[in-house]
Structure formats: structure tokens, C-alpha cells
């Protein structure tokens, strides 16, 4: 069995615990493909796993990395597409910080027309997350008022563009003028500097949010509920500000609210394949036409994964961070 280069988490801790190593090159199981990785996306869940707060599923690689792009070099039994030699981007169960990675074929998507492998590596984790939470779970419709917290993040920049493309009125929170300007450039009707303005008051003045996508939690939770419109939906995807809050649930009853949320990684292969099919049908044409695109922050060499994590944890980035692997 041939070895490959990889980046492993040597012990739970800060970015410095990410170290180069060698691992056996994976072989495809039935329904899987092996991708020679060109670029790997860097995401918050990678940092949570590195810190010891987000264990991989039992059958997943312990290496970080939940999305990548590259060339298919091997396919398992029962795989019709992609074929050996095809270039793809893919959602991964883990293992993206490596020269080769195995993943279900049904979680692969083609490289959009005119897009390079670097940009394509930034699509799967954020687009799967936004599609399932904003559109499948959150039910966003054209004309609705949509508030996204963390508008300048990879998730935020994706959610703004997709919601705008599907006809929603988009509002976003961000932490400085530069980030707010980027949110407006991407299609937000209003970007709210949360250090200077009260997002809850602004949304109430607009008639209330029909849908909120929240990755902050903490003291945002009661403020979210207060500014939701009748029949509003609140969807959580992370809790950077903590998972607990004091909340008057009478508001939930009176306004007939729905509060929900999800994590992507623990979902079944079949559930992820369903998300991929939705993206292929409804979102990939927009990428092919150039109507939406990933927002790129920075690229780091493979061996500089620790620097990439440090960059992400400053929260100064706008958009996506990638590792150049191959």
C-alpha cells in the first residue's frame, strides 16, 4: 500500500498541533471514489475537531478536511459517475488534509464551468450547509426577509448570494465596515454592523424576519426570537457565542415560530446525496452561468495548515480559506 502526505491533529489544541505526517493511501469501498486532492477547504468544523470539540464519525478518517477538489483516480463497485480522470469537488466525511481522500461518489459534484479547482474546493461544505438549512429546512421563499448572521464568513457569503438569486430580501450582520460593504456587494439589501447597530430593531422596523440563519447563538437567541415575524423560522448551524440562553417561549407560541437546526457531518450518506442532487439541479446552473461564485480570502501551502487555521480563528477573513495540496 502506497503512503501519502497528510496533516494530522497530534493532540487536541491550537493551530500548532497540526503537523505533517504520512498515512496509507485510501482505497475505494463500494460506492466510493478516491480523489487526488488539488485543494482542500478550511472550515470552522476543522478547527473544532482540532480543539477536541467535534469528534469525527466512527467510520470517518481522523484527519481534518470536509471538502476538496481534484481528480478521480479510483472508483469502487457500483459507481457510474464520476469516472477515473474526471475533475470534481466533493463533500468529505473527513480526510481532506491529505494527498488522496475517499468519499461517496454521490457526494461529488462537477467543477462548474469556467471555475478553477481552487474555487471549486470551497463549494461543498458551505453550499451543502446553506442549501439544506436555508432552503430545505428553512423553506426560504422569494420576497421573504432573510437575516444571516456572520455575513462575511464562507457560509454567510454563500447564503447572501443564494438567497438573493432566489428572490429573497437579504439582511446580514458583520463586524466592521469592510465586511458590511462586502455583504452589500454580494446582494444584501442591508448590512448591519453588530458592534454599532441593533439588528433586532432594524428587522422589526422592516416587519420582522421570516427566516434567520444563526451561527452565533448565545445572547443572539432571544434577540432573534424577538425580531421574527409571524410564522418565522430560526435555524441554527453553530454556536460561536455559546449554546445557552434565557428565552421567553411565549413569543414562540404567540408568533407561531419554528426553531430548528442541524449539523451536516453526522447525517447519513443518503441524506447528503439528496442535498447534492438538490444542488446539482437548482444551484449548479447558477454557478455555471457565473451568477454566483465563492468569495476567496486566502490560500496557504499544504504544510502551512496551522497558519490557515490561525487566520480563520482571527475572524478577520472574508470568505473562504484553502490549502493547496497537489
Secondary structure, DSSP 8 states (H G I E B T S, - for coil): --EEEEEEE-SSSSGGGEEEEEEE-----TTEEEEEEEEEEE-HHHHHHHTTSS---TTS-SS--SEEEEEEEEE-TT--SS-TT-EEEEE-SS--SBSEEEEEGGGEEE--TT--HHHHTTTHHHHHHHIIIIIIIS---TT-EEEESSTTSHHHHHHHHHHHHTT-EEEEEESSHHHHHHHHHHT-SEEEETTTS-HHHHHHHTT-EEEEEES--TTHHHHHHHTEEEEEEEEES--TT-S-----THHHHHTT-EEEE--STTS-HHHHHHHHHHIIIIIHHHHHTTSS---EEEEEEGGGHHHHHHHHHTT---SEEEEE--
